[in-house]
Amino acid sequence: MRTKLYTLLSALILISVLLTACGPAATETAAPAETEAPVATESPTEAPTEAPTEAPTEAPAGPLTVLIDNDEGPITPANFNTFIGFWLIGWVYDPLYVRTPELEPIPALATSATPSEDGLTWTVTLREGVKWHDGEDFTVDDVIFSYNFLIEAGRANNLAAIDTMEANGDYGLTIKLKEPQPFFLNEGLAGTYILPEHIWKDQAPVSGELSQFQGMIGTGAYKLAEVEPTQFYRFEANPDYYRGEPVVPEIIAKIVKDRTQQFNQLRAGEADAVLSSVPPAFVEELQSNADIELAQGSDFFNYIFYTNGSREPFSDPAVRQAIAKAIDTKTLVDVVLLGQGVELPLNWYHPDLAWSINLPHVYDPEAAAAELEAAGLVDSDGDGIRELNGTNTDFGILCDVNNPVEVRATELIAGFLNDVGLGSHQNCLDIDSSVALIWPNFVAVAEPDYDMGIWGWSSGPQFQRGFIKFLTNCEFGTVGWGNLTGICDPTLDERVAALVSNTDPSKTEDLSKELQERFAENLPFIPLMSPGGNFAYRPAAYDGWVYLKGTGIMTVWSFLPEGAQDVP
């Protein structure tokens, strides 16, 4: 599934990024609850509980070697391949706002961002005195260029509401939106890195061509000093970084695709940390190793179950509800994740998110059987298999054949469904073949070519409250670029639109509750489970890792000095 999300986020650069999409990955592309139009200028007062939040004052001896799963190509705001790549970008580049380890947005290249009363105009003040790594001054022109470039390249879904931008001197910016966006700071300003215009101005904002341009110049805590394709990236600390000189002078991000080899190298001291979460099967053994520690916390990466609503019988919400009742998500967590994770509620959002209303997933095979019967899926010949239009059901369940979690989960799910008479079997394919059926050419279509399937999104889509519109909207391939189920629910669209355009803070949580209730009622997809986060490292080499809630230890906060969050 993480491989799947790598592919997805490579294609769309979500961050949110997506911080988009994509997992885990998703690319990632993505933010906490906001109960009022935000002007986030203060750092949070509480530290995360999952892992340490302050880096040590002593630098490690020699380069810090961290392992990543894939070649990220040019890790620039315009192009990268996985959610890990998105976070590596955050070592080199900055957004206008940045999320703290507790997901609170605080100023970065901006010092303030204030919305108008109607939510249509944002007045932004930029940070003065910041320089690009090549010594050029950062100004408002870089921001306007970056936003226009990334929007035109299709790499900034969360900036799509921008109508116009106007510079006010070198460090002032007025952004006018087409419609109010109460989460614009969290999901737009804090979800988009800024490019240097003087480096990128001659590049065409065409996605397919961006992969040929490395860039390498940012404003961030690290300079990208060397790239050896398929081998490693080498980063050097920026001593003039505005939050303070990083405590780790040099980092080598080494590409090791095989997970077993990653942990072998970690055990042997050939690497100092692995930036992807440890699979459940490895956790116990690594915990018993005296030289290795695990940073543990929530992981908003999620596994979900898709049914193709453009086909019978999945077009019937009652059938989708019955399928949900037939799946034992507790067993999935216990058996597939070895107890290292949580069941997701029917309203989709992870239970650790403050706005999740946590409608429980109820396993009730008897009710599932009765609901299938009422929906016309009956076993008229008594062979134990329900029929559709006079023919025994036998639906395929897509999964990634190279992902053990997906393979085992779909094996169990097929068994659960067969137990209630809904004929089902695994259809595990290589990732390219699977994506071609469920998301052809990475364009959501109204009639995808599959029956059912397990899928996943990285942490970003969970902690961006407005991201759900991309996953459920009826405008397949445009607004609903991530709607892969063929299900159109105008009522859900209306409730999502009400939330993401609301400017009255007192209504935010009521609107959010109504949206989640409708989601659970109609089930455009069925939430299953979310793994726990386990990130392995050698404390003797470096023990300053900081856990970003729901995501892990790979963000730049792991390398910044004490007090870095307090910079106004």
Secondary structure, 3 states (H helix, E strand, C coil): CHHHHHHHHHHHCCCCCCCCCECCCEECCCCCCCCCCCCCCCCCCCCCCCCCCCCCCCCCCCCEEEEECCCCCCCECCECCCHHHHHHHHHHCCECEEECCCCCEEECCEEEEEECCCCCEEEEEECCCCECCCCCECCHHHHHHHHHHHHHCCCCHHHCCEEEEEECCCCEEEEEECCCCCCHHHHHHCCCECCCHHHHCCCCCCHHHHCCCCCCCCCCCEEEEEEECCCEEEEEECCCCCCCCCCCCEEEEEECCCHHHHHHHHHCCCCCEECCCCCHHHHHHHHCCCCCEEEEECECCEEEEEECCCCCCCCCHHHHHHHHHHCCHHHHHHHHCCCCEEECCCCCCCCCCCCCCCCCCCCCHHHHHHHHHHCCCECCCCCCCCEECCEECCEEEEEECCCHHHHHHHHHHHHHHHHCCCCEEEEEECHHHHHHHHCHHHCCCCCCCCCEEEEEECCHHHHCHHHHHHHHCCCECCCECCCCCCCCCHHHHHHHHHHHHCCCHHHHHHHHHHHHHHHHHHCCCEEEEEECEEEEECCCCCCCCCCECECECCCHHHHCCCCHHHCC
